[in-house]
């Protein structure tokens, strides 16, 4: 992992997610982009972007929220561990269509991972972490990590990987094994419901033999309510991260607007990693 994109709206939940991402960047030796986007109305006027130097940061100035982003970057620096890798911080401030902007930022900067706070019902967080969540998932062609409010970074020891076993998902598995390697985490591949054929063995084979990561196991969970069963498994394993495969317009076979998927996305006690198929 080389580049982590942190989405922020200057709320406390965004700061919490950014701190988690910064600690993750230290561990994975990745650099950071702090990004804020403001919707552009038809009557608004924005002067052309220009690059401005500021210590170790790069500011892309368009007149919206630069001082807050700069303070945000300084705050992250103060939480740096002196004996670890020092992530470079780039600041991008943008206006216009959020989905299109995210896609361009990812493409232009070779972003490997997006980190954002979990949805909040307060007015300040609604713009970015409410209705914009779907735009991020639909626009981004890279993993998205949602950080619950109050969650702090620590070594990732156990990852629950919820898998429908309908495909090999090599790209998603490759990213997940790279992340697991950082702290030698155990990957618990899980499937809620019945198993057809031996697809779970194929999944384990890809993890262990294709990506050469031995710390993986499988657990089938009887039942139909995916969200409830996954929460029970997370609690029993004291898992540090939940990973799920994302299909465009679908999350684990259910539309994003569905109540069950929203519960999984927004009412998590641990970080939720959404992996594009």
C-alpha positions as CSV (number, residue, x, y, z in Angstrom):
1,X,0.0,0.0,0.0
2,X,1.4,3.4,-1.1
3,X,-1.4,6.0,-0.9
4,X,-4.3,6.4,1.5
5,X,-7.0,8.9,0.7
6,X,-8.7,10.3,3.8
7,X,-12.1,11.9,3.3
8,X,-12.9,14.7,5.8
9,X,-15.6,17.2,6.5
10,X,-13.9,18.6,9.6
11,X,-16.2,16.8,12.0
12,X,-15.1,14.9,15.1
13,X,-16.0,11.6,13.4
14,X,-13.8,12.6,10.5
15,X,-10.9,13.5,12.8
16,X,-11.2,10.1,14.5
17,X,-11.2,8.3,11.1
18,X,-8.2,10.3,10.0
19,X,-6.2,9.4,13.2
20,X,-6.9,5.8,12.5
21,X,-5.8,6.2,8.9
22,X,-2.6,8.0,10.0
23,X,-1.6,5.2,12.3
24,X,-2.4,2.6,9.6
25,X,-0.2,4.6,7.2
26,X,2.6,4.5,9.7
27,X,2.3,0.7,9.9
28,X,1.9,0.1,6.2
29,X,4.5,2.8,5.2
30,X,1.9,4.6,3.0
31,X,1.5,8.3,2.3
32,X,-1.7,10.3,2.9
33,X,-4.0,12.6,1.0
34,X,-6.4,14.7,3.1
35,X,-9.4,15.5,0.9
36,X,-12.4,17.7,1.2
37,X,-15.0,18.4,-1.5
38,X,-17.6,21.1,-1.5
39,X,-20.7,21.0,-3.8
40,X,-20.6,23.7,-6.4
41,X,-23.8,25.6,-7.1
42,X,-24.6,27.1,-10.5
43,X,-24.2,30.7,-9.1
44,X,-20.9,30.0,-7.3
45,X,-17.6,31.2,-8.7
46,X,-14.3,29.6,-7.9
47,X,-10.9,30.9,-8.9
48,X,-8.5,28.5,-10.6
49,X,-6.6,26.1,-8.4
50,X,-3.0,26.9,-7.6
51,X,-0.3,25.0,-5.7
52,X,1.0,26.6,-2.5
53,X,3.9,25.2,-0.5
54,X,3.5,24.8,3.3
55,X,6.3,23.0,5.2
56,X,6.0,19.3,4.3
57,X,2.5,19.6,2.9
58,X,1.2,20.5,-0.6
59,X,-1.9,22.6,-0.6
60,X,-4.2,22.8,-3.6
61,X,-6.0,26.1,-3.0
62,X,-9.4,27.0,-4.3
63,X,-10.5,29.2,-1.4
64,X,-12.6,26.7,0.5
65,X,-11.6,25.3,3.9
66,X,-7.8,25.5,3.5
67,X,-7.1,26.7,7.1
68,X,-9.1,23.8,8.5
69,X,-7.3,21.2,6.4
70,X,-3.9,22.7,7.3
71,X,-4.8,22.5,11.0
72,X,-6.0,18.9,10.4
73,X,-2.6,18.0,8.9
74,X,-0.8,19.5,11.8
75,X,-3.0,17.6,14.3
76,X,-2.1,14.3,12.6
77,X,1.6,15.1,12.7
78,X,1.4,15.6,16.4
79,X,0.2,12.0,16.8
80,X,3.2,10.6,14.9
81,X,5.3,7.9,16.5
82,X,8.9,9.0,16.2
83,X,10.2,5.5,15.7
84,X,7.9,4.7,12.8
85,X,7.6,5.6,9.1
86,X,6.6,9.3,8.6
87,X,3.8,9.5,6.1
88,X,3.9,12.5,3.7
89,X,0.7,14.5,3.8
90,X,-0.9,16.1,0.7
91,X,-3.9,18.3,1.0
92,X,-6.5,18.5,-1.7
93,X,-9.6,20.8,-1.6
94,X,-12.1,20.5,-4.3
95,X,-15.5,21.7,-5.6
96,X,-18.1,20.1,-7.9
97,X,-19.6,16.7,-8.3
98,X,-18.4,14.5,-5.4
99,X,-18.5,11.2,-7.3
100,X,-16.6,12.5,-10.3
101,X,-14.1,14.3,-8.0
102,X,-13.4,11.1,-6.0
103,X,-12.8,9.1,-9.2
104,X,-10.4,11.7,-10.5
105,X,-8.4,11.9,-7.3
106,X,-8.1,8.1,-7.2
107,X,-6.9,7.9,-10.8
108,X,-4.5,10.9,-10.6
109,X,-2.9,9.8,-7.4
110,X,-3.0,6.0,-7.6
111,X,-5.0,5.7,-4.4
112,X,-4.9,2.2,-2.8
113,X,-7.4,2.8,0.0
114,X,-10.1,5.3,1.0
115,X,-10.7,5.9,4.7
116,X,-13.8,7.7,6.0
117,X,-15.9,7.9,9.1
118,X,-19.0,5.8,9.5
119,X,-22.3,7.5,8.9
120,X,-23.6,9.9,11.4
121,X,-27.1,11.4,11.8
122,X,-25.8,14.8,12.9
123,X,-26.2,17.6,10.4
124,X,-22.5,18.4,10.2
125,X,-21.6,14.9,9.1
126,X,-24.5,14.2,6.9
127,X,-23.1,15.8,3.7
128,X,-20.1,13.5,3.4
129,X,-20.9,10.5,5.6
130,X,-24.6,10.2,4.8
131,X,-25.9,10.4,1.2
132,X,-22.3,10.6,-0.2
133,X,-21.4,7.2,1.1
134,X,-23.1,5.5,-1.9
135,X,-21.3,7.9,-4.3
136,X,-17.9,6.8,-2.8
137,X,-18.7,3.1,-3.2
138,X,-20.1,3.5,-6.7
139,X,-17.3,5.8,-7.9
140,X,-14.3,4.3,-6.2
141,X,-12.5,1.4,-7.8
142,X,-10.4,0.7,-4.7
143,X,-11.2,-0.6,-1.1
144,X,-13.0,1.7,1.3
145,X,-12.5,1.5,5.0
146,X,-15.2,2.8,7.3
147,X,-14.1,3.8,10.8
148,X,-16.8,3.8,13.6
149,X,-16.9,6.8,16.0
150,X,-14.5,6.3,18.9
151,X,-12.6,3.4,17.3
152,X,-8.8,3.7,17.7
153,X,-6.1,2.0,15.8
154,X,-4.3,-1.0,17.2
155,X,-2.6,-4.1,15.7
156,X,-5.0,-6.0,13.5
157,X,-5.0,-9.6,14.9
158,X,-8.2,-11.1,13.5
159,X,-10.0,-10.3,10.3
160,X,-13.5,-11.6,9.6
161,X,-13.8,-11.9,5.8
162,X,-17.5,-12.3,4.8
163,X,-17.6,-14.1,1.5
164,X,-20.5,-15.2,-0.7
165,X,-18.1,-17.8,-2.3
166,X,-19.6,-17.1,-5.8
167,X,-16.2,-16.0,-7.3
168,X,-12.5,-16.2,-6.5
169,X,-12.2,-12.4,-6.0
170,X,-8.5,-12.5,-6.5
171,X,-8.0,-8.7,-6.5
172,X,-9.9,-8.3,-3.2
173,X,-8.1,-11.2,-1.6
174,X,-4.8,-9.9,-2.7
175,X,-5.4,-6.5,-1.0
176,X,-6.7,-8.2,2.1
177,X,-3.7,-10.6,2.5
178,X,-1.3,-7.6,2.0
179,X,-3.1,-5.8,4.8
180,X,-3.1,-8.9,7.0
181,X,0.6,-9.3,6.5
182,X,1.3,-6.1,8.3
183,X,0.5,-7.6,11.8
184,X,0.3,-11.2,10.7
185,X,-3.5,-11.2,11.3
186,X,-5.6,-14.3,11.1
187,X,-8.1,-14.2,8.2
188,X,-11.3,-16.0,9.2
189,X,-13.2,-16.6,5.9
190,X,-16.9,-16.8,6.8
191,X,-20.1,-17.7,4.9
192,X,-23.6,-17.3,6.3
193,X,-25.9,-20.0,4.9
194,X,-25.4,-23.2,2.9
195,X,-22.3,-24.0,0.9
196,X,-22.4,-25.2,-2.7
197,X,-19.7,-27.5,-3.8
198,X,-16.2,-26.8,-2.3
199,X,-15.9,-23.1,-3.0
200,X,-14.7,-22.4,0.5
201,X,-11.7,-24.7,-0.2
202,X,-10.9,-22.7,-3.4
203,X,-11.0,-19.5,-1.4
204,X,-8.6,-20.8,1.2
205,X,-6.4,-22.1,-1.5
206,X,-6.1,-18.7,-3.1
207,X,-5.2,-17.1,0.2
208,X,-2.7,-19.8,1.2
209,X,-1.2,-20.9,-2.0
210,X,-1.7,-18.1,-4.6
211,X,-1.0,-15.2,-2.2
212,X,1.2,-17.3,0.1
213,X,-0.5,-16.3,3.3
214,X,-0.9,-19.3,5.7
215,X,-2.9,-17.6,8.5
216,X,-6.4,-18.3,7.2
217,X,-9.3,-20.6,8.2
218,X,-12.9,-21.0,7.3
219,X,-16.2,-21.0,9.2
220,X,-19.7,-21.7,7.9
221,X,-22.5,-20.0,9.9
222,X,-26.0,-21.5,9.7
223,X,-28.7,-19.0,9.3
224,X,-30.1,-16.3,6.9
225,X,-29.7,-13.0,8.6
226,X,-26.2,-12.1,7.5
227,X,-25.7,-9.0,9.6
228,X,-26.8,-10.6,12.9
229,X,-24.7,-13.7,12.3
230,X,-21.6,-11.7,11.4
231,X,-21.9,-9.5,14.5
232,X,-22.1,-12.7,16.6
233,X,-19.0,-14.0,15.0
234,X,-17.1,-10.7,15.4
235,X,-18.0,-10.7,19.1
236,X,-17.0,-14.3,19.7
237,X,-13.6,-13.9,17.9
238,X,-13.0,-10.3,19.3
239,X,-12.2,-9.4,15.7
240,X,-10.5,-6.2,14.8
241,X,-11.7,-5.8,11.2
242,X,-14.7,-6.9,9.1
243,X,-14.1,-7.2,5.3
244,X,-16.9,-7.7,2.8
245,X,-17.0,-8.0,-1.0
246,X,-18.8,-5.1,-2.8
247,X,-20.6,-5.6,-6.1
248,X,-21.6,-2.5,-8.0
249,X,-25.1,-1.6,-6.8
250,X,-25.0,-4.6,-4.4
251,X,-23.5,-5.4,-1.1
252,X,-23.6,-9.1,-0.2
253,X,-26.5,-9.5,-2.6
254,X,-28.6,-6.7,-1.2
255,X,-29.1,-3.2,-2.6
256,X,-27.2,-0.5,-0.8
257,X,-30.3,1.4,0.2
258,X,-31.7,-1.7,2.0
259,X,-32.0,-1.4,5.8
260,X,-29.9,-4.6,6.5
261,X,-27.0,-3.3,4.4
262,X,-27.2,0.1,6.1
263,X,-27.1,-1.6,9.5
264,X,-23.9,-3.4,8.5
265,X,-22.3,-0.3,7.2
266,X,-23.2,2.2,9.8
267,X,-23.7,0.4,13.1
268,X,-20.4,-1.4,13.3
269,X,-18.3,-1.4,16.5
270,X,-15.1,-2.3,14.5
271,X,-13.8,-1.0,11.2
272,X,-15.5,-2.2,8.0
273,X,-13.5,-2.8,4.9
274,X,-15.5,-2.8,1.6
275,X,-13.5,-4.6,-1.2
276,X,-14.5,-4.1,-4.8
277,X,-14.9,-7.5,-6.6
